[in-house]
Amino acid sequence: MAAYSVDDLLYVMRRLRHPETGCPWDLKQDFASILPHTLEEAYEVADAIERQDWPHLEEELGDLLFQVIFYGQMADEKGWFNLHSIVHRLVEKLIRRHPHVFPEGTKESCRSPGNEPDEAWIAARWEEIKQQEKALAPKRTKGLLDDVPVTLPGLTRAVKLQKKASGVGFDWKDTTGVVDKIREEFDEVLVELEKGDQHALEKEIGDLLFAVTNLARHQGINPETALRGTNQRFSERFSVVEQVAEQRGGWAQMSEGDMEDAWQQAKRQERDS
């Protein structure tokens, strides 16, 4: 049996959305209802990569691709755009943003071997081209930060906001200022803990997280990746504590000291491995 292609996937999508013979669930979906599924599929792709589960990654990438196909079909039905126009715009943009690979601005053009630009030049040219694109695009935003999607995960959006502001010079010059800001925000958290004002405490904890995210950005660390690593380590260590609890007859038989001992045991096992 021949392998299915993207054309087959488009055919299946059209069948699913056929108004008379399609799937009732697929037919009632719209852009807003599909969005949560898109975000979930993106996270599942990230999870498979973090776990280095390559067979599972293939499946998850397929699920994510289906989301793009779904949007393209719904847009085609409204006469807005379709998968072919999506691909066309993407290829145009990639060629335009890589003049060091496509020097004549066509997919057939080719850079001469041995004439490789350095990464600093590539990054600078990339940003220059993006700014040119924005200058030519219809004005849709009022401020520098308005085009940072509000639906991004909190840590990711914080980094993007900080990078945007940094681009115009609104940033700490080094990590000293960032660390001082973290200390300041932590002190403000302690003040609100004493007062017992839950609303104010939420705001101060948010400020503290934003400052810590800023430190990660200054050090070239992705805070989402860092936190996912911590989550995974916590999960693995807690499983050791759970095993100890089971050996002792359940959680009711575990004192705080027992839990702490089991936690330290888990950390030692992690270091030894």
GROMACS elastic network, one bead per residue, 0.5 to 0.9 nm:
[ bonds ]
;  ai    aj funct       b0    kb
    1     4     6  0.89182   500
    4     7     6  0.79890   500
    4     8     6  0.59076   500
    4     9     6  0.76177   500
    5     8     6  0.51547   500
    5     9     6  0.65288   500
    5    10     6  0.88549   500
    6    10     6  0.62644   500
    6    11     6  0.86139   500
    7    10     6  0.50654   500
    7    11     6  0.62376   500
    7    12     6  0.87158   500
    8    12     6  0.62139   500
    8    13     6  0.86025   500
    9    12     6  0.51051   500
    9    13     6  0.61863   500
    9    14     6  0.86698   500
    9    66     6  0.81363   500
    9    69     6  0.79280   500
   10    13     6  0.50505   500
   10    14     6  0.62366   500
   10    15     6  0.86719   500
   10    69     6  0.68927   500
   10    70     6  0.88815   500
   10    73     6  0.80553   500
   10    83     6  0.86349   500
   11    14     6  0.51583   500
   11    15     6  0.62877   500
   11    16     6  0.87011   500
   12    15     6  0.50338   500
   12    16     6  0.61723   500
   12    17     6  0.87140   500
   13    16     6  0.50451   500
   13    17     6  0.63151   500
   13    18     6  0.86199   500
   13    66     6  0.85725   500
   13    69     6  0.72465   500
   13    70     6  0.68630   500
   13    73     6  0.71192   500
   14    17     6  0.51722   500
   14    18     6  0.60172   500
   14    22     6  0.82175   500
   14    73     6  0.70267   500
   15    18     6  0.50718   500
   15    19     6  0.87996   500
   15    21     6  0.73672   500
   15    22     6  0.55898   500
   15    23     6  0.80598   500
   16    19     6  0.85810   500
   16    21     6  0.77972   500
   16    23     6  0.51203   500
   16    24     6  0.83355   500
   16    25     6  0.88884   500
   16    26     6  0.62232   500
   16    27     6  0.72111   500
   17    20     6  0.86329   500
   17    21     6  0.81396   500
   17    22     6  0.51081   500
   17    23     6  0.66097   500
   17    24     6  0.83609   500
   17    26     6  0.61026   500
   17    27     6  0.52113   500
   17    28     6  0.88704   500
   17    73     6  0.81145   500
   17    74     6  0.83980   500
   18    21     6  0.55566   500
   18    23     6  0.77177   500
   18    27     6  0.75242   500
   19    22     6  0.59234   500
   19    23     6  0.86003   500
   19    24     6  0.88022   500
   19    27     6  0.70093   500
   20    23     6  0.89539   500
   21    24     6  0.87651   500
   22    25     6  0.87924   500
   22    26     6  0.75594   500
   22    27     6  0.68776   500
   23    26     6  0.53465   500
   23    27     6  0.60823   500
   23    28     6  0.88272   500
   24    27     6  0.51138   500
   24    28     6  0.64006   500
   25    28     6  0.55492   500
   25    29     6  0.67609   500
   26    29     6  0.54816   500
   26    30     6  0.87370   500
   27    30     6  0.83040   500
   28    33     6  0.89618   500
   29    32     6  0.80165   500
   29    33     6  0.58004   500
   29    34     6  0.65057   500
   29    74     6  0.88679   500
   30    33     6  0.53881   500
   30    34     6  0.62159   500
   30    35     6  0.87126   500
   30    71     6  0.83967   500
   30    74     6  0.72572   500
   31    34     6  0.53608   500
   31    35     6  0.62499   500
   31    70     6  0.89224   500
   31    71     6  0.68311   500
   31    74     6  0.77605   500
   31    75     6  0.89132   500
   32    35     6  0.53699   500
   32    36     6  0.78673   500
   33    36     6  0.67445   500
   33    37     6  0.79128   500
   34    37     6  0.53876   500
   34    38     6  0.64054   500
   34    67     6  0.77759   500
   34    70     6  0.84342   500
   34    71     6  0.83099   500
   35    38     6  0.50388   500
   35    39     6  0.64054   500
   35    40     6  0.86760   500
   35    67     6  0.86911   500
   36    39     6  0.52216   500
   36    40     6  0.61888   500
   36    41     6  0.86607   500
   37    41     6  0.60864   500
   37    42     6  0.85869   500
   37    64     6  0.89849   500
   37    67     6  0.78948   500
   38    41     6  0.51683   500
   38    42     6  0.62392   500
   38    43     6  0.87383   500
   38    63     6  0.87772   500
   38    64     6  0.67233   500
   38    67     6  0.59909   500
   38    68     6  0.85387   500
   39    42     6  0.51336   500
   39    43     6  0.63455   500
   39    44     6  0.87242   500
   39    64     6  0.89947   500
   40    43     6  0.51883   500
   40    44     6  0.62658   500
   40    45     6  0.87614   500
   41    45     6  0.62601   500
   41    46     6  0.86899   500
   41    60     6  0.67940   500
   41    61     6  0.81058   500
   41    63     6  0.65287   500
   41    64     6  0.55005   500
   41    67     6  0.83559   500
   42    45     6  0.51310   500
   42    46     6  0.63709   500
   42    47     6  0.87011   500
   42    60     6  0.82081   500
   42    61     6  0.83316   500
   42    63     6  0.89183   500
   42    64     6  0.64311   500
   43    47     6  0.60958   500
   43    48     6  0.86653   500
   44    48     6  0.62005   500
   44    49     6  0.86280   500
   44    57     6  0.83179   500
   44    60     6  0.64632   500
   44    61     6  0.87805   500
   44    64     6  0.89512   500
   45    48     6  0.52485   500
   45    49     6  0.63604   500
   45    50     6  0.87112   500
   45    56     6  0.86244   500
   45    57     6  0.60764   500
   45    58     6  0.87635   500
   45    59     6  0.88059   500
   45    60     6  0.54014   500
   45    61     6  0.62438   500
   45    63     6  0.89076   500
   45    64     6  0.77781   500
   46    49     6  0.51457   500
   46    50     6  0.61501   500
   46    51     6  0.86500   500
   46    57     6  0.85737   500
   47    50     6  0.50552   500
   47    51     6  0.61809   500
   47    52     6  0.84301   500
   47    53     6  0.85524   500
   47    57     6  0.85476   500
   48    51     6  0.51442   500
   48    52     6  0.59105   500
   48    53     6  0.51251   500
   48    54     6  0.69494   500
   48    55     6  0.87780   500
   48    56     6  0.63286   500
   48    57     6  0.52076   500
   48    60     6  0.77209   500
   49    53     6  0.63375   500
   49    54     6  0.72063   500
   49    56     6  0.89873   500
   49    57     6  0.66584   500
   50    53     6  0.78098   500
   50   225     6  0.87955   500
   50   228     6  0.85889   500
   50   229     6  0.86483   500
   51    54     6  0.84367   500
   52    55     6  0.89527   500
   52    56     6  0.88734   500
   52    57     6  0.81074   500
   53    56     6  0.54604   500
   53    57     6  0.60633   500
   53    58     6  0.89616   500
   54    58     6  0.64423   500
   54    59     6  0.89738   500
   55    58     6  0.54203   500
   55    59     6  0.69851   500
   56    59     6  0.52536   500
   56    60     6  0.62854   500
   56    61     6  0.86736   500
   57    61     6  0.59812   500
   57    62     6  0.84764   500
   58    61     6  0.52990   500
   58    62     6  0.63802   500
   58    63     6  0.88926   500
   59    62     6  0.51130   500
   59    63     6  0.64371   500
   59    64     6  0.88256   500
   60    64     6  0.62471   500
   60    65     6  0.85672   500
   61    65     6  0.60583   500
   61    66     6  0.85424   500
   62    66     6  0.61895   500
   62    67     6  0.88423   500
   63    66     6  0.50839   500
   63    67     6  0.66996   500
   64    67     6  0.52268   500
   64    68     6  0.69674   500
   64    69     6  0.89972   500
   65    68     6  0.52502   500
   65    69     6  0.63960   500
   65    70     6  0.86594   500
   66    70     6  0.59972   500
   66    71     6  0.86371   500
   67    71     6  0.63123   500
   67    72     6  0.85911   500
   68    71     6  0.52104   500
   68    72     6  0.61279   500
   68    73     6  0.86510   500
   68    83     6  0.78204   500
   69    72     6  0.50410   500
   69    73     6  0.61696   500
   69    74     6  0.87162   500
   69    82     6  0.85078   500
   69    83     6  0.66029   500
   70    73     6  0.52184   500
   70    74     6  0.63142   500
   70    75     6  0.86148   500
   71    74     6  0.52414   500
   71    75     6  0.60845   500
   71    76     6  0.84794   500
   71    82     6  0.80995   500
   71    83     6  0.83776   500
   72    75     6  0.51547   500
   72    76     6  0.60192   500
   72    77     6  0.86650   500
   72    80     6  0.89882   500
   72    81     6  0.67563   500
   72    84     6  0.85302   500
   72    85     6  0.89616   500
   72    86     6  0.77951   500
   73    77     6  0.62628   500
   73    78     6  0.88212   500
   73    81     6  0.85074   500
   73    82     6  0.62338   500
   73    83     6  0.73893   500
   74    77     6  0.51871   500
   74    78     6  0.66546   500
   74    79     6  0.88588   500
   74    80     6  0.88487   500
   74    81     6  0.88983   500
   74    82     6  0.81909   500
   75    78     6  0.51469   500
   75    79     6  0.61958   500
   75    80     6  0.51803   500
   75    81     6  0.54391   500
   75    82     6  0.60583   500
   75    83     6  0.89509   500
   76    80     6  0.58456   500
   76    81     6  0.52466   500
   76    83     6  0.81957   500
   77    80     6  0.77560   500
   77    81     6  0.86354   500
   77    82     6  0.86257   500
   78    81     6  0.80294   500
   79    82     6  0.81444   500
   81    84     6  0.80637   500
   81    85     6  0.60451   500
   81    86     6  0.72204   500
   82    85     6  0.54098   500
   82    86     6  0.62166   500
   82    87     6  0.87593   500
   83    87     6  0.61586   500
   83    88     6  0.85383   500
   84    87     6  0.51885   500
   84    88     6  0.61304   500
   84    89     6  0.87268   500
   85    89     6  0.61445   500
   85    90     6  0.84627   500
   86    89     6  0.53932   500
   86    90     6  0.61992   500
   86    91     6  0.87277   500
   87    90     6  0.50359   500
   87    91     6  0.61076   500
   87    92     6  0.85169   500
   88    91     6  0.53108   500
   88    92     6  0.61755   500
   88    93     6  0.86441   500
   89    92     6  0.50831   500
   89    93     6  0.61438   500
   89    94     6  0.86538   500
   90    93     6  0.51309   500
   90    94     6  0.61618   500
   90    95     6  0.86539   500
   91    94     6  0.51304   500
   91    95     6  0.61691   500
   91    96     6  0.84716   500
   91   107     6  0.86133   500
   92    95     6  0.53760   500
   92    96     6  0.61103   500
   92    97     6  0.86368   500
   92   105     6  0.87608   500
   92   106     6  0.85930   500
   92   107     6  0.88475   500
   93    96     6  0.50139   500
   93    97     6  0.60146   500
   93    98     6  0.85593   500
   94    97     6  0.52049   500
   94    98     6  0.61874   500
   95    98     6  0.52830   500
   95    99     6  0.68207   500
   95   101     6  0.78702   500
   95   102     6  0.61447   500
   95   103     6  0.88578   500
   95   105     6  0.61228   500
   95   106     6  0.67485   500
   95   107     6  0.66616   500
   96    99     6  0.62353   500
   96   102     6  0.78465   500
   96   105     6  0.60769   500
   96   106     6  0.83931   500
   96   129     6  0.78281   500
   97   100     6  0.86393   500
   97   102     6  0.89471   500
   97   125     6  0.79206   500
   97   126     6  0.58534   500
   97   127     6  0.88670   500
   97   129     6  0.63021   500
   97   130     6  0.76975   500
   98   101     6  0.54319   500
   98   102     6  0.61167   500
   98   103     6  0.78503   500
   98   105     6  0.84429   500
   98   122     6  0.81188   500
   98   125     6  0.85766   500
   98   126     6  0.74776   500
   99   104     6  0.73263   500
   99   105     6  0.66299   500
   99   111     6  0.86363   500
   99   122     6  0.89495   500
   99   125     6  0.85722   500
  100   103     6  0.57148   500
  100   110     6  0.85956   500
  100   111     6  0.65349   500
  100   115     6  0.89197   500
  100   116     6  0.76259   500
  100   117     6  0.70750   500
  100   122     6  0.75928   500
  101   105     6  0.89824   500
  101   109     6  0.79687   500
  101   110     6  0.60709   500
  101   111     6  0.54276   500
  101   112     6  0.89671   500
  102   105     6  0.53787   500
  102   106     6  0.61300   500
  102   107     6  0.63779   500
  102   108     6  0.75503   500
  102   109     6  0.52065   500
  102   110     6  0.53085   500
  102   111     6  0.63477   500
  103   106     6  0.77027   500
  103   109     6  0.62958   500
  103   110     6  0.64453   500
  103   111     6  0.61449   500
  104   107     6  0.84801   500
  104   108     6  0.85122   500
  104   109     6  0.56562   500
  104   110     6  0.78202   500
  104   111     6  0.89289   500
  105   108     6  0.85436   500
  105   109     6  0.69890   500
  106   109     6  0.54349   500
  106   110     6  0.86485   500
  107   110     6  0.79468   500
  110   113     6  0.88381   500
  111   114     6  0.88071   500
  111   115     6  0.73050   500
  111   116     6  0.83516   500
  112   115     6  0.59157   500
  112   116     6  0.83884   500
  113   116     6  0.73685   500
  117   120     6  0.83138   500
  117   121     6  0.64180   500
  117   122     6  0.67777   500
  118   121     6  0.55158   500
  118   122     6  0.64645   500
  118   123     6  0.88861   500
  119   123     6  0.60941   500
  119   124     6  0.85310   500
  120   123     6  0.52113   500
  120   124     6  0.61437   500
  120   125     6  0.85367   500
  121   124     6  0.51350   500
  121   125     6  0.59969   500
  121   126     6  0.84224   500
  122   125     6  0.51807   500
  122   126     6  0.60075   500
  122   127     6  0.87064   500
  123   126     6  0.50567   500
  123   127     6  0.63533   500
  123   128     6  0.86361   500
  124   127     6  0.53182   500
  124   128     6  0.61777   500
  124   129     6  0.87105   500
  125   129     6  0.61152   500
  125   130     6  0.85479   500
  126   129     6  0.52878   500
  126   130     6  0.62553   500
  126   131     6  0.87371   500
  127   130     6  0.50276   500
  127   131     6  0.61922   500
  127   132     6  0.86310   500
  128   131     6  0.51968   500
  128   132     6  0.63024   500
  128   133     6  0.87410   500
  129   133     6  0.62158   500
  129   134     6  0.86797   500
  130   133     6  0.50334   500
  130   134     6  0.62686   500
  130   135     6  0.86941   500
  131   134     6  0.50525   500
  131   135     6  0.62022   500
  131   136     6  0.87574   500
  132   135     6  0.51148   500
  132   136     6  0.64316   500
  132   137     6  0.86915   500
  133   136     6  0.52653   500
  133   137     6  0.60837   500
  134   137     6  0.50377   500
  134   138     6  0.79834   500
  134   139     6  0.82559   500
  135   138     6  0.80815   500
  135   139     6  0.82925   500
  136   139     6  0.85843   500
  137   140     6  0.84396   500
  139   142     6  0.79571   500
  140   146     6  0.89650   500
  140   147     6  0.84954   500
  141   144     6  0.78874   500
  141   145     6  0.85708   500
  141   146     6  0.57544   500
  141   147     6  0.65574   500
  142   145     6  0.85251   500
  142   146     6  0.66059   500
  142   147     6  0.89446   500
  143   146     6  0.52835   500
  143   147     6  0.80538   500
  144   147     6  0.73072   500
  144   148     6  0.87550   500
  144   164     6  0.70493   500
  144   165     6  0.77286   500
  145   148     6  0.57298   500
  145   160     6  0.87229   500
  145   161     6  0.63303   500
  145   164     6  0.66574   500
  145   165     6  0.77169   500
  146   149     6  0.77716   500
  146   150     6  0.89848   500
  147   150     6  0.86999   500
  148   151     6  0.88683   500
  148   152     6  0.82804   500
  148   157     6  0.70290   500
  148   160     6  0.68889   500
  148   161     6  0.68667   500
  148   164     6  0.88064   500
  149   152     6  0.58703   500
  149   157     6  0.73484   500
  150   153     6  0.83049   500
  150   154     6  0.85971   500
  150   157     6  0.72668   500
  151   154     6  0.83488   500
  151   157     6  0.82556   500
  152   155     6  0.81951   500
  152   156     6  0.63198   500
  152   157     6  0.54801   500
  153   156     6  0.53706   500
  153   157     6  0.60791   500
  153   158     6  0.85536   500
  153   224     6  0.85855   500
  154   157     6  0.52385   500
  154   158     6  0.60985   500
  154   159     6  0.87745   500
  154   210     6  0.89450   500
  155   158     6  0.50506   500
  155   159     6  0.63974   500
  155   160     6  0.88141   500
  155   209     6  0.81770   500
  155   210     6  0.75951   500
  155   213     6  0.66729   500
  155   222     6  0.89217   500
  155   223     6  0.64741   500
  155   224     6  0.62221   500
  156   159     6  0.52647   500
  156   160     6  0.64058   500
  156   161     6  0.87371   500
  156   213     6  0.88424   500
  156   222     6  0.82698   500
  156   223     6  0.74833   500
  156   224     6  0.66355   500
  157   160     6  0.50570   500
  157   161     6  0.60729   500
  157   162     6  0.84913   500
  158   161     6  0.51659   500
  158   162     6  0.61164   500
  158   163     6  0.85837   500
  158   210     6  0.64433   500
  158   213     6  0.70178   500
  158   214     6  0.79130   500
  159   162     6  0.50822   500
  159   163     6  0.60737   500
  159   164     6  0.85943   500
  159   210     6  0.85404   500
  159   213     6  0.67785   500
  159   214     6  0.69085   500
  159   216     6  0.88276   500
  159   217     6  0.66214   500
  159   222     6  0.84655   500
  159   223     6  0.82909   500
  160   163     6  0.50729   500
  160   164     6  0.61592   500
  160   165     6  0.86410   500
  161   164     6  0.51863   500
  161   165     6  0.62803   500
  161   166     6  0.85256   500
  162   165     6  0.51655   500
  162   166     6  0.59510   500
  162   167     6  0.85868   500
  162   170     6  0.83959   500
  162   171     6  0.76763   500
  162   214     6  0.71447   500
  162   217     6  0.83932   500
  163   167     6  0.61759   500
  163   171     6  0.86256   500
  163   217     6  0.84270   500
  164   167     6  0.52277   500
  164   168     6  0.73409   500
  164   170     6  0.87163   500
  165   168     6  0.57416   500
  165   169     6  0.67514   500
  165   170     6  0.51761   500
  165   171     6  0.68809   500
  166   172     6  0.83505   500
  167   170     6  0.72493   500
  167   171     6  0.84378   500
  168   171     6  0.84547   500
  169   172     6  0.85776   500
  169   173     6  0.89991   500
  171   174     6  0.86514   500
  172   175     6  0.70511   500
  172   176     6  0.81568   500
  172   177     6  0.58477   500
  172   178     6  0.65392   500
  172   218     6  0.88721   500
  173   176     6  0.82766   500
  173   177     6  0.74208   500
  173   178     6  0.89130   500
  174   177     6  0.62838   500
  174   178     6  0.72359   500
  174   218     6  0.75877   500
  175   179     6  0.60420   500
  175   180     6  0.84892   500
  175   214     6  0.89662   500
  175   215     6  0.66550   500
  175   218     6  0.66480   500
  175   219     6  0.80256   500
  176   179     6  0.52489   500
  176   180     6  0.62182   500
  176   181     6  0.86079   500
  177   180     6  0.50970   500
  177   181     6  0.61589   500
  177   182     6  0.87277   500
  178   181     6  0.50183   500
  178   182     6  0.63062   500
  178   183     6  0.88002   500
  178   211     6  0.68025   500
  178   212     6  0.80171   500
  178   214     6  0.69158   500
  178   215     6  0.59573   500
  178   218     6  0.84755   500
  179   182     6  0.50337   500
  179   183     6  0.63729   500
  179   184     6  0.86447   500
  179   211     6  0.81251   500
  179   212     6  0.81931   500
  179   215     6  0.71059   500
  180   183     6  0.51507   500
  180   184     6  0.62072   500
  180   185     6  0.86818   500
  181   185     6  0.61018   500
  181   186     6  0.84956   500
  181   208     6  0.84145   500
  181   211     6  0.65814   500
  181   212     6  0.88642   500
  182   185     6  0.51341   500
  182   186     6  0.60558   500
  182   187     6  0.85813   500
  182   207     6  0.86632   500
  182   208     6  0.61236   500
  182   209     6  0.85380   500
  182   210     6  0.88412   500
  182   211     6  0.54927   500
  182   212     6  0.63768   500
  182   215     6  0.85100   500
  183   186     6  0.50945   500
  183   187     6  0.61943   500
  183   188     6  0.86954   500
  183   208     6  0.85844   500
  184   187     6  0.52248   500
  184   188     6  0.64143   500
  184   189     6  0.88408   500
  184   208     6  0.85569   500
  185   188     6  0.50384   500
  185   189     6  0.63198   500
  185   190     6  0.88253   500
  185   204     6  0.66926   500
  185   205     6  0.78388   500
  185   207     6  0.64261   500
  185   208     6  0.51492   500
  185   209     6  0.89109   500
  185   211     6  0.76738   500
  186   190     6  0.64185   500
  186   191     6  0.87958   500
  186   204     6  0.79450   500
  186   205     6  0.78742   500
  186   207     6  0.87925   500
  186   208     6  0.61781   500
  187   190     6  0.51111   500
  187   191     6  0.63950   500
  187   192     6  0.89040   500
  188   191     6  0.50300   500
  188   192     6  0.64119   500
  188   193     6  0.86497   500
  188   201     6  0.85129   500
  188   204     6  0.64514   500
  188   205     6  0.86641   500
  188   208     6  0.88105   500
  189   192     6  0.52668   500
  189   193     6  0.61912   500
  189   194     6  0.87920   500
  189   200     6  0.87505   500
  189   201     6  0.61914   500
  189   202     6  0.86867   500
  189   203     6  0.87982   500
  189   204     6  0.53941   500
  189   205     6  0.61658   500
  189   207     6  0.89666   500
  189   208     6  0.78346   500
  190   193     6  0.50096   500
  190   194     6  0.64048   500
  190   195     6  0.88063   500
  190   201     6  0.86745   500
  191   194     6  0.52783   500
  191   195     6  0.64420   500
  191   196     6  0.88138   500
  191   201     6  0.86015   500
  192   196     6  0.59845   500
  192   197     6  0.60764   500
  192   198     6  0.77812   500
  192   200     6  0.65462   500
  192   201     6  0.52601   500
  192   204     6  0.77786   500
  193   196     6  0.52385   500
  193   197     6  0.72331   500
  193   198     6  0.80942   500
  193   201     6  0.66247   500
  194   197     6  0.83267   500
  195   198     6  0.87152   500
  195   201     6  0.88849   500
  196   199     6  0.89822   500
  196   200     6  0.86136   500
  196   201     6  0.77168   500
  197   200     6  0.54693   500
  197   201     6  0.60454   500
  197   202     6  0.87187   500
  198   202     6  0.61516   500
  198   203     6  0.87857   500
  199   202     6  0.52365   500
  199   203     6  0.66178   500
  199   204     6  0.89260   500
  200   203     6  0.52047   500
  200   204     6  0.63376   500
  200   205     6  0.87086   500
  201   204     6  0.50975   500
  201   205     6  0.60856   500
  201   206     6  0.84827   500
  202   205     6  0.52234   500
  202   206     6  0.61827   500
  202   207     6  0.86993   500
  203   206     6  0.50546   500
  203   207     6  0.62723   500
  203   208     6  0.87277   500
  204   208     6  0.61852   500
  204   209     6  0.86398   500
  205   209     6  0.62115   500
  205   210     6  0.85739   500
  206   209     6  0.51357   500
  206   210     6  0.61601   500
  206   211     6  0.86566   500
  207   210     6  0.50432   500
  207   211     6  0.62177   500
  207   212     6  0.87085   500
  208   211     6  0.51119   500
  208   212     6  0.62426   500
  208   213     6  0.85631   500
  209   212     6  0.51012   500
  209   213     6  0.60821   500
  209   214     6  0.85669   500
  210   213     6  0.50495   500
  210   214     6  0.62528   500
  210   215     6  0.88654   500
  211   215     6  0.64853   500
  211   216     6  0.88793   500
  212   215     6  0.50668   500
  212   216     6  0.64564   500
  212   217     6  0.87621   500
  212   223     6  0.86399   500
  213   216     6  0.50850   500
  213   217     6  0.62796   500
  213   218     6  0.87184   500
  213   221     6  0.89737   500
  213   222     6  0.84655   500
  213   223     6  0.60759   500
  214   217     6  0.50528   500
  214   218     6  0.62151   500
  214   219     6  0.86771   500
  214   223     6  0.89391   500
  215   218     6  0.51321   500
  215   219     6  0.63152   500
  215   220     6  0.87236   500
  215   221     6  0.84467   500
  216   219     6  0.51642   500
  216   220     6  0.62261   500
  216   222     6  0.64595   500
  216   223     6  0.59506   500
  216   226     6  0.87254   500
  217   220     6  0.50656   500
  217   221     6  0.56105   500
  217   222     6  0.66381   500
  217   223     6  0.74838   500
  218   221     6  0.75700   500
  219   222     6  0.88966   500
  221   224     6  0.88250   500
  221   225     6  0.79287   500
  221   226     6  0.72692   500
  222   225     6  0.53437   500
  222   226     6  0.62086   500
  222   227     6  0.86986   500
  223   227     6  0.59774   500
  223   228     6  0.84168   500
  224   227     6  0.51928   500
  224   228     6  0.60880   500
  224   229     6  0.85818   500
  225   228     6  0.50898   500
  225   229     6  0.61905   500
  225   230     6  0.86931   500
  226   229     6  0.51661   500
  226   230     6  0.63773   500
  226   231     6  0.87452   500
  227   231     6  0.60898   500
  227   232     6  0.85507   500
  228   232     6  0.61662   500
  228   233     6  0.86142   500
  229   232     6  0.51323   500
  229   233     6  0.62056   500
  229   234     6  0.85863   500
  230   233     6  0.50494   500
  230   234     6  0.60424   500
  230   235     6  0.85090   500
  231   234     6  0.51055   500
  231   235     6  0.61506   500
  231   236     6  0.86978   500
  232   235     6  0.50639   500
  232   236     6  0.62329   500
  232   237     6  0.86102   500
  233   236     6  0.51358   500
  233   237     6  0.60599   500
  233   238     6  0.84020   500
  233   270     6  0.87309   500
  234   237     6  0.51735   500
  234   238     6  0.59026   500
  234   239     6  0.85197   500
  235   238     6  0.51822   500
  235   239     6  0.62650   500
  235   240     6  0.89927   500
  236   239     6  0.52536   500
  236   240     6  0.68706   500
  236   266     6  0.80749   500
  236   270     6  0.87925   500
  237   240     6  0.53048   500
  237   241     6  0.66736   500
  237   242     6  0.87951   500
  237   262     6  0.87721   500
  237   263     6  0.65108   500
  237   264     6  0.87698   500
  237   265     6  0.86141   500
  237   266     6  0.50716   500
  237   267     6  0.66823   500
  237   269     6  0.88415   500
  237   270     6  0.79299   500
  238   242     6  0.60720   500
  238   243     6  0.85929   500
  238   262     6  0.87137   500
  238   263     6  0.70641   500
  238   266     6  0.76894   500
  239   243     6  0.62039   500
  239   244     6  0.87186   500
  239   266     6  0.84912   500
  240   243     6  0.50523   500
  240   244     6  0.63669   500
  240   245     6  0.86799   500
  240   262     6  0.70290   500
  240   263     6  0.73820   500
  240   265     6  0.79663   500
  240   266     6  0.57195   500
  241   244     6  0.51342   500
  241   245     6  0.62451   500
  241   246     6  0.87355   500
  241   258     6  0.89921   500
  241   259     6  0.65549   500
  241   260     6  0.86281   500
  241   261     6  0.86786   500
  241   262     6  0.51148   500
  241   263     6  0.59050   500
  241   265     6  0.83345   500
  241   266     6  0.71464   500
  242   245     6  0.50260   500
  242   246     6  0.62579   500
  242   247     6  0.86984   500
  242   250     6  0.85308   500
  242   251     6  0.81008   500
  242   262     6  0.86621   500
  243   246     6  0.51112   500
  243   247     6  0.62723   500
  243   248     6  0.87561   500
  244   247     6  0.50789   500
  244   248     6  0.63516   500
  244   249     6  0.88283   500
  244   250     6  0.85574   500
  244   254     6  0.88230   500
  244   258     6  0.89370   500
  244   259     6  0.85604   500
  244   262     6  0.67122   500
  245   248     6  0.51574   500
  245   249     6  0.63289   500
  245   251     6  0.54367   500
  245   252     6  0.84004   500
  245   253     6  0.72756   500
  245   254     6  0.64086   500
  245   258     6  0.87940   500
  245   259     6  0.82193   500
  245   262     6  0.86869   500
  246   249     6  0.52164   500
  246   251     6  0.73821   500
  247   250     6  0.73376   500
  248   251     6  0.81017   500
  248   253     6  0.63924   500
  248   254     6  0.75577   500
  249   252     6  0.77139   500
  249   253     6  0.62633   500
  249   254     6  0.86613   500
  250   253     6  0.57254   500
  250   254     6  0.72571   500
  251   254     6  0.52390   500
  251   255     6  0.83619   500
  252   255     6  0.78253   500
  253   258     6  0.88564   500
  254   257     6  0.78437   500
  254   258     6  0.55124   500
  254   259     6  0.63140   500
  255   258     6  0.50085   500
  255   259     6  0.63011   500
  255   260     6  0.86381   500
  256   259     6  0.51332   500
  256   260     6  0.62322   500
  256   261     6  0.86569   500
  257   260     6  0.50598   500
  257   261     6  0.61388   500
  257   262     6  0.85857   500
  258   261     6  0.50851   500
  258   262     6  0.61524   500
  258   263     6  0.85404   500
  259   262     6  0.50794   500
  259   263     6  0.60769   500
  259   264     6  0.86554   500
  260   264     6  0.62268   500
  260   265     6  0.85486   500
  261   264     6  0.51821   500
  261   265     6  0.61796   500
  261   266     6  0.86954   500
  262   266     6  0.62395   500
  262   267     6  0.87287   500
  263   266     6  0.50466   500
  263   267     6  0.63671   500
  263   268     6  0.87566   500
  264   268     6  0.62253   500
  264   269     6  0.86267   500
  265   268     6  0.50983   500
  265   269     6  0.62219   500
  265   270     6  0.86115   500
  266   269     6  0.50908   500
  266   270     6  0.61881   500
  266   271     6  0.87379   500
  267   271     6  0.62734   500
  267   272     6  0.86292   500
  268   271     6  0.51149   500
  268   272     6  0.61001   500
  268   273     6  0.85769   500
  269   272     6  0.50850   500
  269   273     6  0.61391   500
  270   273     6  0.52805   500
